[in-house]
Amino acid sequence: MPALPVDDLKPGMILQAPVCNLDRQLLLGAGAVIGERHIRLFQSWGIVEVTVRDAETAPAAAAGTGPVDPGAAELADREVCQVLSHQMIDSPLMLEVRRLLVARKLHKRHFREAA
């Protein structure tokens, strides 16, 4: 999928490529589920466009569990941010840790609901 203007992003979309600021600091890694907070982060850093995965062909962010509910992704992101609140949440390392924790929470919830 071609680059999409940040203003056209919707929560629940999945990044195809990592998003970095002008200093080459990672803001959000490839494969991350985009939330409202991420969109605001991109806008505050002056990011104009990002590349997202095509919804029909993209694997789900939660390790093949099907489409990701944007509300569930946003809730998981808030829960992870609460746990990591004492950390520098916007550092490249912590952004990746956060992305992985959110994906894991979504994956676990999917299997709990399926049981």
C-alpha positions as a Markdown table, in Angstrom:
| # | Residue | x | y | z |
|---|---|---|---|---|
| 1 | Met | 0.0 | 0.0 | 0.0 |
| 2 | Pro | 1.3 | 3.5 | -0.8 |
| 3 | Ala | 2.1 | 6.0 | 1.9 |
| 4 | Leu | -1.0 | 7.4 | 3.7 |
| 5 | Pro | -1.2 | 10.9 | 5.1 |
| 6 | Val | -1.2 | 10.9 | 8.9 |
| 7 | Asp | -4.5 | 12.8 | 8.9 |
| 8 | Asp | -6.1 | 9.9 | 7.1 |
| 9 | Leu | -4.9 | 7.2 | 9.6 |
| 10 | Lys | -7.5 | 5.3 | 11.6 |
| 11 | Pro | -7.0 | 3.4 | 14.9 |
| 12 | Gly | -6.5 | -0.3 | 14.2 |
| 13 | Met | -4.4 | 0.2 | 11.0 |
| 14 | Ile | -1.1 | -1.7 | 11.0 |
| 15 | Leu | 2.2 | -0.1 | 10.1 |
| 16 | Gln | 4.0 | -1.6 | 7.1 |
| 17 | Ala | 7.2 | 0.2 | 7.8 |
| 18 | Pro | 8.7 | 1.8 | 11.0 |
| 19 | Val | 8.1 | 5.5 | 11.6 |
| 20 | Cys | 11.1 | 7.5 | 12.7 |
| 21 | Asn | 11.6 | 11.2 | 13.5 |
| 22 | Leu | 14.1 | 13.5 | 11.7 |
| 23 | Asp | 16.8 | 12.3 | 14.2 |
| 24 | Arg | 16.1 | 8.7 | 13.1 |
| 25 | Gln | 14.6 | 7.8 | 16.5 |
| 26 | Leu | 12.0 | 5.1 | 16.2 |
| 27 | Leu | 8.5 | 6.4 | 17.0 |
| 28 | Leu | 6.7 | 3.1 | 16.2 |
| 29 | Gly | 7.9 | -0.1 | 14.7 |
| 30 | Ala | 6.6 | -2.0 | 11.7 |
| 31 | Gly | 3.7 | -4.3 | 12.5 |
| 32 | Ala | 2.4 | -2.1 | 15.3 |
| 33 | Val | -1.3 | -1.5 | 15.6 |
| 34 | Ile | -1.9 | 2.3 | 15.3 |
| 35 | Gly | -3.9 | 3.9 | 18.0 |
| 36 | Glu | -5.2 | 7.5 | 18.6 |
| 37 | Arg | -2.2 | 8.2 | 20.8 |
| 38 | His | 0.2 | 7.2 | 17.9 |
| 39 | Ile | -1.6 | 9.4 | 15.5 |
| 40 | Arg | -1.2 | 12.4 | 17.9 |
| 41 | Leu | 2.5 | 11.4 | 18.4 |
| 42 | Phe | 3.1 | 11.4 | 14.6 |
| 43 | Gln | 1.4 | 14.8 | 14.2 |
| 44 | Ser | 3.5 | 16.3 | 17.1 |
| 45 | Trp | 6.7 | 15.1 | 15.5 |
| 46 | Gly | 5.7 | 16.5 | 12.1 |
| 47 | Ile | 5.4 | 13.1 | 10.4 |
| 48 | Val | 3.4 | 13.8 | 7.2 |
| 49 | Glu | 2.7 | 10.2 | 6.0 |
| 50 | Val | 3.3 | 6.6 | 6.9 |
| 51 | Thr | 3.0 | 3.2 | 5.1 |
| 52 | Val | 0.3 | 0.9 | 6.4 |
| 53 | Arg | -0.6 | -2.7 | 5.5 |
| 54 | Asp | -3.4 | -3.4 | 3.2 |
| 55 | Ala | -6.4 | -4.5 | 5.4 |
| 56 | Glu | -7.3 | -7.4 | 3.1 |
| 57 | Thr | -3.9 | -9.0 | 2.8 |
| 58 | Ala | -2.2 | -8.1 | 6.1 |
| 59 | Pro | -1.7 | -10.7 | 8.7 |
| 60 | Ala | -3.3 | -9.6 | 12.0 |
| 61 | Ala | -1.0 | -7.8 | 14.5 |
| 62 | Ala | -1.9 | -10.3 | 17.2 |
| 63 | Ala | 0.0 | -13.2 | 15.5 |
| 64 | Gly | -2.6 | -14.4 | 13.1 |
| 65 | Thr | -5.7 | -14.1 | 15.2 |
| 66 | Gly | -7.8 | -12.3 | 12.7 |
| 67 | Pro | -8.8 | -8.6 | 12.4 |
| 68 | Val | -7.8 | -6.4 | 15.4 |
| 69 | Asp | -10.6 | -4.5 | 17.0 |
| 70 | Pro | -9.4 | -0.8 | 17.3 |
| 71 | Gly | -11.1 | -0.5 | 20.7 |
| 72 | Ala | -9.3 | -3.6 | 22.0 |
| 73 | Ala | -6.0 | -2.3 | 20.7 |
| 74 | Glu | -6.5 | 1.1 | 22.3 |
| 75 | Leu | -7.4 | -0.5 | 25.6 |
| 76 | Ala | -4.4 | -2.8 | 25.5 |
| 77 | Asp | -2.1 | 0.1 | 24.7 |
| 78 | Arg | -3.5 | 2.1 | 27.7 |
| 79 | Glu | -3.0 | -0.9 | 30.1 |
| 80 | Val | 0.6 | -1.3 | 28.9 |
| 81 | Cys | 1.2 | 2.4 | 29.3 |
| 82 | Gln | 0.0 | 2.3 | 32.9 |
| 83 | Val | 2.4 | -0.6 | 33.7 |
| 84 | Leu | 5.3 | 1.3 | 31.9 |
| 85 | Ser | 4.4 | 4.7 | 33.3 |
| 86 | His | 7.6 | 5.0 | 35.3 |
| 87 | Gln | 9.7 | 4.4 | 32.1 |
| 88 | Met | 10.6 | 6.8 | 29.3 |
| 89 | Ile | 7.7 | 5.6 | 27.3 |
| 90 | Asp | 8.7 | 7.5 | 24.1 |
| 91 | Ser | 12.2 | 6.2 | 23.8 |
| 92 | Pro | 12.8 | 3.9 | 20.8 |
| 93 | Leu | 13.4 | 0.9 | 23.0 |
| 94 | Met | 10.3 | 1.4 | 25.2 |
| 95 | Leu | 8.2 | 2.0 | 22.1 |
| 96 | Glu | 9.2 | -1.4 | 20.8 |
| 97 | Val | 8.6 | -3.0 | 24.2 |
| 98 | Arg | 5.2 | -1.4 | 24.3 |
| 99 | Arg | 4.4 | -2.6 | 20.9 |
| 100 | Leu | 5.3 | -6.2 | 21.8 |
| 101 | Leu | 3.4 | -6.1 | 25.0 |
| 102 | Val | 0.2 | -4.8 | 23.3 |
| 103 | Ala | 0.5 | -7.5 | 20.7 |
| 104 | Arg | 0.9 | -10.1 | 23.4 |
| 105 | Lys | -2.1 | -8.8 | 25.3 |
| 106 | Leu | -4.3 | -8.9 | 22.2 |
| 107 | His | -3.1 | -12.4 | 21.4 |
| 108 | Lys | -3.9 | -13.6 | 24.9 |
| 109 | Arg | -7.4 | -12.0 | 24.9 |
| 110 | His | -8.2 | -13.6 | 21.5 |
| 111 | Phe | -7.4 | -17.1 | 22.8 |
| 112 | Arg | -9.3 | -16.5 | 26.1 |
| 113 | Glu | -12.4 | -15.3 | 24.2 |
| 114 | Ala | -12.1 | -18.3 | 21.8 |
| 115 | Ala | -12.1 | -20.8 | 24.7 |
